[in-house]
């Protein structure tokens, strides 16, 4: 088919006709089509424009090496086109036409204000796979766009070189978890002292997938310096991390490590810990049910301890984190407060702990809600979170036990006090009644 006919089909409003034209381009590419396709890259219809960009990329991908130099010369002027969409399309097409003339203009795109162009330039230079670009990728690790940083790491991991390793060690604390995960996988492949120290740091990452990858990488390195960090990960709150830690310890292949595991989990050691926890639990018992975890702000509950068919008794601990040494015995009531006039997230007054919901929107084991100064949107958002709360302890208490006006505050009472100066409407009051039950309006 003649190029004019293909161009007409590529710009046809019907999707299936454009796809047929693309198949024609891919099935029988001709080098002389490219210069005649370039003037149409800035078509006003974005669907047709994307189709033309795809056609240009497919044509450049299937060109024979002898034709590269001529086509690159035709594409280079369009890197200075005033339209960003044209620059992006040409830059993507040049990824399949490695030529020294394109290095300088594509490198300049790494600092371009448009993040998409920076991503495209990083991807294009990475496809060429030249260690010459390692400093460029290292500079991209400081980019404000997380996709650019991710692509820079993706390019750096293909080089088993000291410069690439030094650059990637800077990315172990990157804000984007998937970037850190990729760095952990790379460090497991290269090994070495620097990689081991970085991985030991990463096994405590806040993201569970990063921790799991770091643990697996330490097993791949198989260095005994990772023994203690891996043993600690056996108590990780994520089951997949625990399993990865067990597999990594097996990969260490050391009898000494096995002995440490047996000593750590020997019955005498376990019994000693159990006795200490039982003593701590007995000391907390007189303060139950007013115990609250300082870290989680959730109540303490009795929990049975089992090991196989053996029962070791009940312990008072935080129902969320399971710890005993985080208990606060001086707090008898936790109050959720809506107060725009205060900037502190929490404060304590005698035996009451106040949580400013305006600053800290998380749901805790509240005993009461006080609305002093807020907006309808804030209260409604709070009610939505309460409705969507899946906590097995809190959820039944929101509506199962009603809120009574002037009812004495007990463990099973949730009182919502609404001051008339709060600045919220009657609709919000009805939402509160529907969520919590009775709403008491306190006149000033």
N, C-alpha and C positions, 0 to 999 in steps of 0.2 A: 504494500500500500504506500502511496506517495506521502511525504511528510505533511503536506498541507491537509490531507485527509486525516492523518493521525492527530495533528494539532487541533483540528476542528472537533475530533472525538474527545480529546483530552479536556476541551473546554465546554463539552456538552453538559447541559443541566442534569441529565439522567446519570445516576450513579453507575448503572451496569454498563453503559456505553463507555464511560471513562475507564472502567476496569478492563474492558475489552481492548481499549487503546493501550493501556499499560501492559497487557499481555503481549500485544504486538511489539511494543518497544523492547520488552525483555526477550522476546523470541527471535527477533531479527534486528539487533542494534546496528546502527550505521553511524560512524563518527561525524559525518557531515550534518547529522540532525542536531547536534548540540548547539552550534552557534545560531541556528535558526530557532531553537527553543528558548534561548536566553532572554530575548526581549519580552517574552510573555510571563516571566517569573513573578511579576508584580500584578498579577490579575486581581481585579477588585473582589471577586468572589473567593472567599477563603477555601472553600471546598475544592474549587478548580485549581487554586494556587497550590494547595497541598498535593494535588495529583500531578501538577507540573513539576513540583520539587522532587516527588518520588520518581518521576520519569527521568529527570536529570541525574539523580543518584544511580538509578539502575543502568543508565547508559554509560556513566563513568566507571561503574563497577565492572562492566563487561568489556571495556576497551582493551585492546591488545597493547602491550608495552610500547611498540613502535609509534603508536598514536598519542602517547601520553604528552610528549613535549608540545605538540601543536595545540592540543586541547587546553593544557595548562595556560599557554599564552593567551588563549581566547577567554579563559575564565578569570584570570588575574584582574583585569580592569573592573569586573563586577564586584570585587572585594571593596571597592570604594564607592559602590552605589549608595545613594542617599537613603534607600529603603532597607531597613534592618532585615526584613524577610528575605530579600534577595541576597544579602550578605550571608545570612544563615544557610540558605540553600546552596550557595556556591561553596561555602566553607565545608559543609557536609560532603559535597561531591568531591572536593579535593582530598578527602581522606583516602580515596582509592587511587589517587594519582600522586604518589610521593615524588616531589621535585624540589631541588634546593631553592628555587625561586619563590616557593610558597612559605618557606619557614619564617622569614621575617614578618610578613603581614599576619600570619596566623598567630605568631607569638604576641604580636601587639593586641590581639583580641583577648589575651589572658587578663588584661587590665581594662577591658572595655566596660563602660557603665552598664551595658545590657547583660544580665546574668546568663541568659540563654546563649549568647555568643561566647561568653567565657566557658560555659559548659561544653559547647561545640568545639571550641579550640582545644580544650584539654583532651577531649575524646579523640580528636583528629591526631594530635601529636602522640597520644598514647597508642593509636593504631599503627603508627610508623615504628614503634618499638625501639627507638634510638636512645641509648644512655645519655646522649647529648642533652636531652630534655629533662633530666633528673632535677637540675636546679629550678627549672620552671615549675615542675610539679611540686617541689618543696615549697616554693613561694605561694602556690595555690592553697596550701594547707592553712594559710592565714586568711583565706577569702571569707567574706561574711555570708556567702551562700553555701548552705550545707551540701547541696548537690555538687557544687564545684569541688568542695573538700573531699567528698566521697569519690568523685571521679579521679581526683588527684591520687588518692590512696589506691584506687583500682589500677592506675597506671604504674605506680611505684612498686606494687607487689610483684610485678613481672620481672623486676631486676634483682638478682641475687648479688648486690654490690654494697660495699660499706656506705657509700653516699646515700643510697636508697634506705638502708637500715637506719642511719642517723636521722633522716627526714621522718621516717615512720615512727620512730621513738617519740617524736614530738606530738604525735597524734593519739597517744594512748589515753589522753584526757579530752579528746574532741567531744563537743557537746552532743553530736549525733551518735546514738548507740550503734547503728549499723556500721559506721566508720570504725568505731573501736573494735567491734566484732571482727571486721576484716583484718585489722592490724594484729589482733590476737592470733588469728589463723596464720598470718605471715610469719610472726615471731616463732610460732611452733615449728615452721618449716626450716627457718634459718638457724635457730638455736644460738648458743653463745651466752656469755655472761650478761651482756646488756639485755638480751631478749629474756633471759630467765628472771632478772630483777624486775623488768617491766611486767612480765606475766604474773609474778607473785603479787605485784601491786594490783593487777587487773582482776584477780580472783575475788576481790572485795568490791567489785563494781556494783553500782546500784541496779543495773540492768541484768536480769537473769540470763539472757542469751549471751551477753558478753562474758559473764562469769562462767557459763558452761563452756564457751569456746576457749577461754583462758585455761580452764581446768584441763580440757582435752589437749590443748597445746602443751601444757606442762607434762602430761603423760607422754606426748610425742617426743618431747625433748629428753625425758627419762633421766633427769638429774636429781640426785638425792637431796639437794637443797630445797626441793619443792615438797619434801615429805610433810613437814608441819602444816604449811598452807593447805595441802590436799586433805590431811586429816581433819582440819577445821571445816573444810567444805562438806564433810560427811554429815555435818549438822546444819547444812544450809536449809533455808526455808523453802527451797524449790527442789522437788523430787528429781527432776532431770539433772540438776547440778550434783545432787548426791550420787546419782548413778554414774555420772561422768567422773566424779572424784574416785569412786570405787574402781572404775575401769582404769583410771590413770595410775592409781596405786598398784594395781596388778601389773601395769606396764613398767613400773619401776623395777620389778623382778628382784626384790631384795628381801632376804629372810629377816634382816634387821627391822625393816618396815613392818613386816608381818608381826614380829615380836612386839613392836610398839603398839600396833593395833590390838593385840591380845592383852597387853598390859593396860592399855587405855580402857578397854572394855571388859577387863577381868572382873569376876563376880565380887571380889573383895573391894575393888575400887568403886564399883557400882553401889554396893551396899553402904560404903562410907558416904558417898554422895547422897544416897537416899536418906540416911540418918540426918545429915546436915539439913537437907530440904525439909524433912519432917519437923526438925527443931524450929526452923524458921517459920514454917506454916503454923505451928502451935503458938508461936509468939504473935502471929497476926490474927489468930482466931478471935480474941476478944474484940477486935475492931470490925469484924464482919457484921453487917453487909456494907459498911461505909468505905471499904477499901477501894482505891482507884489507882490505876497504873499511871505513873507520871509521864511515861513516854506515849502511851496509846490513848490515854484518857478514857479507858474502858474499865468496867467493874471487875473485881476479882470474883471468881467462882470456884467451886470445888471440882477437881478433876481427878479421876482415877488413873493410876499408873499400872500398866500391865507390861509384861514381857513374856511373850508366848502364852503359856497357860498359868503363869505365876502372877499373882496380884500383890502389889506392894503398898496398897493403901491409897488414901485420898490426900490431895494437897491443895492448899489455897494458892491460886496463881491468877495472873491476868488471863482472861479468857481469849485474848487476841494473840499476845506474844508468848504466853506461858511462863513468864518470869515471876519470881517472888520478890526480888530485891528492888523492884521499881515501885513498891507500894507507898502511897501517901495516906497516912492515918489521920492527919489533921483535917481532911476535907470530908465534910458530910453531905455537901450538895454542890452539884455542877450546874451552872446557869448559863444558858445561851442568851447573849445580849445583842440587840440591834442598837448600836449607838454610833452615829456618824461623827459625834463630837470627840471621840477618843481614838487615838492612833495606836495604842498598844493592843496586841492581839489577845492577851490574857492578863488577869490580875486576881489577887486573892484578898478577900476581906473576911477576917476571922476564919470561920470554918467553911466559907463559900468560895468556890473557884468560878470566876466569870470568864467566859469565852466570847470574844467579840466576833460574831458571825460575819460582820461586814468585812473583816480582814482575814479571818480563818474560816472558810466556808465548809470545812469538813464536818461530817456528822460524828458526834461522840455520844457517850452515855449521859445525855442531859437529864436533869431532874426538873428543870423549869426553863421557861422561855420568857424573857422580858424585852419588850420592844419600847425603846425610848425615843430614838430619832433615826428614821430610816425612810425608805421609799417603798411604794407598792411592788416595784419590780424585784427588790431584794427579798421581801417577805414571800412573794409568790415563788421565786426561785428556790428559797429554802423549803417551802412546802412541797415543791416538786421533788426535791432531793429526799425529803422524808417519805413521800409516796413511793419512790423508787428504791428505798433502802431495803437491801436484802439481808441485813443482819438478823439472825435468828433470835437474838435476845431482845433487840430494840423493837423490831417490827411489831410483835404482838402488843407491846405496851403503848403504842401510839393511839390505838383505837379500842383495844380490848378493855382497858380500864379507863373510864371516862374522866374528864377533867371537870372538877366541881368548883363552883364559885365559893370562895372563902373556905374551901376544904382544908383541914390541917394537912400539911405536907408530910407525906409518908414515903416509904420506899416505892410504893406502887401508884403514886400520884404524879401526874404531869400537869402543872398549872401554867397557863399562858396568861400573863398579865399584860394588858394593853393600855398604855397611857394615852389620854386623849390628845396630847401634844405630839404624838408620834408622826402625824402627817400622812396617814394612810386612809383609804376610803372604806366605805361599808362593804364593797365587794371583797376587799382583802380580808376584812373581818369575817365574812362568811366563809372564805377559803380556810381561814384559821380554824373556825369552828368545825368545818368539815374534816380538817386534818387532825386536830388535837382534841376536839370535843368542846367543852365549855370555855368561853373567853370572858374574863373579868375585866371590865373597863374601869380604871381608877381615875376618878375625876381629880384634877389638880386642886 
